[in-house]
Amino acid sequence: MKKKLYLVQVLILYIVFTAVTTIAMGEFSFKHSLFLLIDAILLTAGTKLLEDTRAYYGGIAVPIAVLSSAFIIRILTSTYLRIRDVDVYLSFCLAVSNIILILTALIPKGVLKRFFVFITGAVLFLPILLCWGFYASEQSWLNVDAVMTILQTNPSEAIGYVQGRTGWFAILLLAVYFLLPAVWANAAGKVRLVTKSKQIVAGIAVFLLLNSVLMVRTGDNFVTVIGKDARNYQSNYDEYKRLVETRKQRLENSMLKSNTGKPGIYVLVIGESHNRKHMSAFGYKLKTTPWLDTMRQNPNMLFFPHAYSCDVQTTKTLAYALTAKNQYNSMDLLEAVSLIDVAKAAGYKTVWLSNQVRYSVQDTPVTVVAGEADQQIWANSHHGRTLDTDYYDGELVKRLNSIDQSEKMLVVVHLMGSHAPYHYRYPLEYGQFRDHGDLSEYDNTILYNDKVMQRILETLQTWDGFKSLVYFSDHGEGIDKGKEHNPVGFIFDMTYIPLYMYFSPAFQSESTGVFQALREAQTQYFTNDLIFNTMLGIMDIRNEAFYEAENNLASPAYNGDVNRLKTLYGKRSIAEDVAAR
């Protein structure tokens, strides 16, 4: 009979937890709701190990309430949350609280018990205090850059800064911070084990083990990742600085001696994991790109349906696309000038606006290129090997307004795009395709990207001096074959990328030859490691040391022979794909 009651209690708790989180978030994930089922089991088990059920719930309510206040900050700062974030973090909070509470119950009653809880609570609540303090100061979610600033600032400077930015709120926050562990110590001081029998001891061991496993399993959540990213930042920053200095030394002999190029604002947008086969503007059966479909009729827009990526991994692709190195020359990558370097030497102000991760060892070639930009705007605060983001790509449209405009400027926008997990890349209202799992979620990312690009272009069209927008993706995705973009299981779908360009009427009148060459090249084959030369052609920058006319899509001398073009860093010929159709 008791076992049935336990099962009923677990089921009721699971249903309540799932209903509350589903209603609050407006979405349901069976996979992640299993964390809530485990929570229900552990909560029920906790009441059986301790003498007083009310004392158990009281002891666990305080830490969970404090830790869960992080949700409020996320909501106030408009950083997105999905059901996965909620379920995982709540389970993490419960597991940590359970472990501390059971350990407390093992301590004999008295001052020692309460002192243990107070100290543990002070440590556990500190990250939440920092999150609230940063929000009060900056009205933003705590990020890695802020953590590194805190660590590199002496205590007196930090206190002065906080007082100046938050005033009385800092004092209130500190008072609450010391009060909450005391409240928890008082509540947790009442918990006691039912008995000290061998059966209870075994139950405690199993309970601690299960909670420890749950804590580890949910350890990567939106709060703990701040600390992990800070560690990655510190370990990667020295390597980043070394590469920057090395690159500067190697580039000195190749830099332009005088300013060249035409005035205006030129924008290069880099997509992520974007397969043109899933865009209705390139013939896909579903209407995934309604805006681009209409732009097909706009004479200022050019589409290139035969574009391929030079590799299927972001770092390798962009290391070539954004530098003078490509598959068709013998240049050393370390000696290859970057698009940012050349634009700066030609007198352009350079801007890097990104929703991708910063300072990752595996991304150092891209990081070094981005790090040379005059103005850098990173919407994504994460560092290291993570795919987490705080914002959808639409945030970059807002950040465009943070750019200090110049009459001669190159702006590079790097989207998170369609990178897996796909359902993290678009707001819920863009989840229009639903019947085919990952495939539908991928199509939703394409739909959202279409709206983001529409808003980016509409914003740019209001800028004085705006001349052109070029969009390409780093690589495609093997989604139709159940693959992403791992070269181990290479298929050509992973290389299918969109390439399209918009040119203002002013550009067309000033650079008639360039626009005409591009319009005639729309049927040509192309690999994205030639973006470097193509952008130089559009901006009218020339230098014998690195410019290659045969690799410039905007030049009449461009060589789009399909038998010449390669992918996978020259290992596979594009002609193989064309012949197989």
RANORCOR-V870091 format. One record per pair of residues at least 6 apart in sequence whose C-alpha atoms are under 7 Angstrom apart, sorted by sequence separation. I is the first residue (numbers start at 1). J is the second residue. D is the distance in whole Angstrom. If there is no record, write none. Layout:
I&J&D ; I&J&D
This chain:
22&28&5 ; 47&53&5 ; 50&56&7 ; 107&113&6 ; 134&140&7 ; 135&141&6 ; 276&282&6 ; 278&284&5 ; 280&286&6 ; 295&301&7 ; 311&317&5 ; 320&326&5 ; 325&331&6 ; 344&350&6 ; 382&388&7 ; 434&440&5 ; 460&466&6 ; 478&484&5 ; 536&542&7 ; 549&555&6 ; 552&558&5 ; 566&572&6 ; 567&573&6 ; 163&170&6 ; 277&284&6 ; 280&287&5 ; 310&317&6 ; 382&389&7 ; 418&425&6 ; 433&440&5 ; 477&484&5 ; 478&485&6 ; 508&515&6 ; 550&557&5 ; 551&558&6 ; 566&573&4 ; 567&574&7 ; 134&142&6 ; 150&158&7 ; 162&170&7 ; 280&288&6 ; 281&289&6 ; 309&317&7 ; 325&333&6 ; 359&367&6 ; 417&425&7 ; 433&441&7 ; 477&485&5 ; 549&557&6 ; 550&558&4 ; 551&559&7 ; 565&573&6 ; 566&574&5 ; 47&56&6 ; 104&113&6 ; 279&288&6 ; 280&289&5 ; 358&367&7 ; 380&389&5 ; 485&494&6 ; 549&558&6 ; 550&559&5 ; 565&574&6 ; 131&141&7 ; 279&289&6 ; 340&350&7 ; 380&390&6 ; 433&443&7 ; 563&573&7 ; 131&142&5 ; 281&292&6 ; 325&336&6 ; 433&444&6 ; 563&574&7 ; 281&293&5 ; 324&336&5 ; 432&444&7 ; 562&574&6 ; 563&575&5 ; 104&117&7 ; 280&293&7 ; 323&336&6 ; 324&337&6 ; 431&444&6 ; 478&491&7 ; 562&575&6 ; 323&337&6 ; 324&338&6 ; 430&444&6 ; 533&547&6 ; 18&33&6 ; 323&338&4 ; 478&493&5 ; 533&548&6 ; 537&552&6 ; 322&338&6 ; 323&339&6 ; 477&493&6 ; 478&494&5 ; 538&554&6 ; 322&339&5 ; 476&493&6 ; 477&494&4 ; 537&554&6 ; 18&36&7 ; 352&370&6 ; 423&441&6 ; 430&448&6 ; 476&494&4 ; 533&551&6 ; 534&552&4 ; 537&555&7 ; 17&36&7 ; 422&441&6 ; 426&445&6 ; 475&494&6 ; 476&495&5 ; 533&552&5 ; 534&553&5 ; 422&442&6 ; 425&445&6 ; 475&495&5 ; 476&496&5 ; 534&554&6 ; 352&373&6 ; 475&496&7 ; 476&497&5 ; 530&551&6 ; 14&36&6 ; 351&373&5 ; 393&415&6 ; 426&448&6 ; 475&497&6 ; 530&552&7 ; 14&37&5 ; 282&305&7 ; 350&373&5 ; 351&374&6 ; 352&375&6 ; 353&376&6 ; 354&377&6 ; 355&378&6 ; 357&380&6 ; 360&383&6 ; 393&416&6 ; 422&445&7 ; 350&374&5 ; 351&375&5 ; 352&376&5 ; 353&377&5 ; 354&378&5 ; 355&379&5 ; 356&380&6 ; 358&382&7 ; 359&383&6 ; 360&384&4 ; 418&442&7 ; 473&497&6 ; 514&538&7 ; 349&374&6 ; 350&375&6 ; 351&376&6 ; 352&377&6 ; 353&378&6 ; 354&379&6 ; 355&380&5 ; 357&382&6 ; 358&383&5 ; 359&384&6 ; 360&385&6 ; 472&497&7 ; 473&498&6 ; 14&40&5 ; 67&93&7 ; 357&383&5 ; 472&498&6 ; 13&40&5 ; 357&384&7 ; 418&445&5 ; 472&499&5 ; 137&165&5 ; 417&445&7 ; 418&446&7 ; 471&499&6 ; 472&500&7 ; 64&93&6 ; 137&166&5 ; 340&369&7 ; 471&500&5 ; 10&40&5 ; 64&94&7 ; 136&166&6 ; 470&500&6 ; 471&501&6 ; 10&41&6 ; 338&369&6 ; 470&501&4 ; 340&372&7 ; 417&449&6 ; 469&501&6 ; 470&502&7 ; 521&553&7 ; 340&373&6 ; 392&425&6 ; 469&502&5 ; 10&44&6 ; 63&97&6 ; 392&426&6 ; 468&502&6 ; 469&503&7 ; 526&560&6 ; 9&44&7 ; 468&503&4 ; 518&553&6 ; 525&560&5 ; 467&503&6 ; 468&504&6 ; 518&554&5 ; 524&560&5 ; 525&561&7 ; 60&97&6 ; 133&170&7 ; 467&504&5 ; 517&554&5 ; 525&562&6 ; 60&98&7 ; 355&393&7 ; 517&555&6 ; 527&565&7 ; 467&506&7 ; 517&556&6 ; 439&479&7 ; 467&507&5 ; 514&554&5 ; 514&555&7 ; 59&101&7 ; 319&365&6 ; 319&366&6 ; 129&177&7 ; 315&363&6 ; 318&366&7 ; 315&365&7 ; 36&87&7 ; 315&366&7 ; 32&84&6 ; 35&87&6 ; 39&91&6 ; 35&88&7 ; 29&83&7 ; 33&87&7 ; 28&83&7 ; 32&87&6 ; 36&91&7 ; 27&83&7 ; 35&91&6 ; 25&82&7 ; 349&406&7 ; 25&83&6 ; 67&125&7 ; 70&128&7 ; 356&414&7 ; 394&452&6 ; 397&455&7 ; 407&465&6 ; 122&181&6 ; 349&408&6 ; 350&409&6 ; 351&410&6 ; 352&411&6 ; 353&412&6 ; 354&413&6 ; 355&414&6 ; 356&415&7 ; 393&452&7 ; 397&456&6 ; 121&181&5 ; 348&408&5 ; 349&409&5 ; 350&410&5 ; 351&411&5 ; 352&412&5 ; 353&413&5 ; 354&414&5 ; 355&415&5 ; 356&416&6 ; 67&128&7 ; 348&409&5 ; 349&410&6 ; 350&411&6 ; 351&412&6 ; 352&413&6 ; 353&414&6 ; 354&415&6 ; 355&416&6 ; 77&139&7 ; 348&410&6 ; 77&140&5 ; 118&181&5 ; 77&141&6 ; 118&182&6 ; 74&141&7 ; 118&185&5 ; 73&141&7 ; 117&185&5 ; 114&185&5 ; 114&186&7 ; 114&189&6 ; 113&189&6 ; 144&226&6 ; 148&230&7 ; 143&226&6 ; 147&230&7 ; 251&335&6 ; 144&229&6 ; 250&335&6 ; 261&346&6 ; 492&577&7 ; 105&191&6 ; 144&230&5 ; 251&337&6 ; 259&345&7 ; 260&346&5 ; 101&188&7 ; 105&192&5 ; 247&334&7 ; 255&342&7 ; 259&346&4 ; 105&193&6 ; 258&346&7 ; 259&347&5 ; 256&345&6 ; 255&345&6 ; 256&346&7 ; 99&208&6 ; 99&211&7 ; 98&211&7 ; 95&211&5 ; 95&212&7 ; 95&214&6 ; 96&215&6 ; 95&215&5 ; 62&184&6 ; 92&214&7 ; 237&359&7 ; 92&215&5 ; 236&359&6 ; 236&360&6 ; 240&364&6 ; 244&368&6 ; 59&184&7 ; 236&361&6 ; 243&368&7 ; 92&218&5 ; 233&359&6 ; 91&218&7 ; 92&219&7 ; 59&187&5 ; 240&368&7 ; 58&187&6 ; 59&188&5 ; 89&218&7 ; 88&218&6 ; 55&187&7 ; 89&221&6 ; 88&221&7 ; 55&190&6 ; 56&191&6 ; 55&191&6 ; 85&221&7 ; 85&222&7 ; 52&191&7 ; 50&191&7 ; 51&192&5 ; 50&192&6 ; 51&193&5 ; 265&407&7 ; 50&193&4 ; 51&194&4 ; 264&407&5 ; 265&408&6 ; 266&409&6 ; 267&410&6 ; 268&411&6 ; 269&412&6 ; 270&413&6 ; 271&414&7 ; 272&415&6 ; 49&193&6 ; 50&194&5 ; 263&407&6 ; 264&408&5 ; 265&409&5 ; 266&410&5 ; 267&411&5 ; 268&412&5 ; 269&413&5 ; 270&414&5 ; 271&415&5 ; 272&416&6 ; 273&417&7 ; 274&418&6 ; 49&194&6 ; 263&408&5 ; 264&409&6 ; 265&410&6 ; 266&411&6 ; 267&412&6 ; 268&413&6 ; 269&414&6 ; 270&415&6 ; 271&416&7 ; 272&417&5 ; 273&418&5 ; 271&417&6 ; 272&418&6 ; 273&419&5 ; 272&419&6 ; 233&383&6 ; 49&200&7 ; 232&383&6 ; 233&384&7 ; 232&384&5 ; 229&382&6 ; 229&383&5 ; 229&384&6 ; 288&443&6 ; 318&474&7 ; 289&446&7 ; 317&474&6 ; 288&446&6 ; 289&447&6 ; 292&450&7 ; 288&447&5 ; 291&450&6 ; 314&474&6 ; 289&450&5 ; 314&475&7 ; 313&475&7 ; 291&454&7 ; 312&475&5 ; 311&475&7 ; 278&443&7 ; 309&474&6 ; 309&475&5 ; 279&446&7 ; 313&485&7 ; 312&485&6 ; 312&486&7 ; 312&487&6 ; 312&494&6 ; 312&495&6 ; 311&495&7 ; 309&495&5 ; 308&495&5 ; 309&496&7 ; 308&496&5 ; 309&497&6 ; 307&496&7 ; 308&497&5 ; 307&497&6 ; 307&498&6 ; 307&499&6 ; 305&498&7 ; 339&532&6 ; 304&499&5 ; 303&499&6 ; 304&500&6 ; 303&500&5 ; 302&500&6 ; 303&501&7 ; 274&473&6 ; 302&501&5 ; 265&465&6 ; 266&466&7 ; 273&473&7 ; 301&501&6 ; 302&502&6 ; 264&465&5 ; 265&466&5 ; 266&467&6 ; 267&468&6 ; 268&469&6 ; 269&470&6 ; 270&471&6 ; 271&472&6 ; 272&473&5 ; 273&474&7 ; 274&475&6 ; 275&476&4 ; 301&502&4 ; 264&466&6 ; 265&467&6 ; 266&468&5 ; 267&469&5 ; 268&470&5 ; 269&471&5 ; 270&472&5 ; 271&473&4 ; 272&474&6 ; 273&475&5 ; 274&476&5 ; 275&477&6 ; 300&502&6 ; 301&503&7 ; 264&467&6 ; 266&469&6 ; 267&470&6 ; 268&471&6 ; 269&472&7 ; 270&473&5 ; 271&474&6 ; 272&475&7 ; 273&476&5 ; 274&477&7 ; 300&503&5 ; 326&529&5 ; 270&474&7 ; 273&477&5 ; 300&504&7 ; 326&530&7 ; 321&528&6 ; 321&529&4 ; 324&532&6 ; 320&529&5 ; 321&530&6 ; 322&531&7 ; 323&532&6 ; 321&531&5 ; 322&532&5 ; 321&532&6 ; 317&529&7 ; 302&519&7 ; 306&523&7 ; 310&527&6 ; 304&522&5 ; 306&524&7 ; 307&525&6 ; 308&526&6 ; 309&527&5 ; 310&528&6 ; 303&522&6 ; 304&523&6 ; 306&525&5 ; 307&526&5 ; 308&527&5 ; 309&528&5 ; 310&529&6 ; 276&496&6 ; 306&526&6 ; 307&527&6 ; 308&528&6 ; 275&496&5 ; 276&497&5 ; 275&497&5 ; 276&498&5 ; 324&546&6 ; 274&497&6 ; 275&498&7 ; 144&381&6 ; 143&381&5 ; 144&382&7 ; 327&569&6 ; 327&570&6 ; 310&566&7 ; 311&567&5 ; 312&568&7 ; 310&567&4 ; 311&568&4 ; 309&567&7 ; 310&568&6 ; 311&569&6 ; 310&569&6 ; 262&539&6 ; 261&539&5 ; 262&540&6 ; 261&540&5 ; 261&541&5 ; 260&541&6 ; 254&545&6 ; 80&390&6 ; 79&390&5 ; 80&391&6 ; 79&391&6
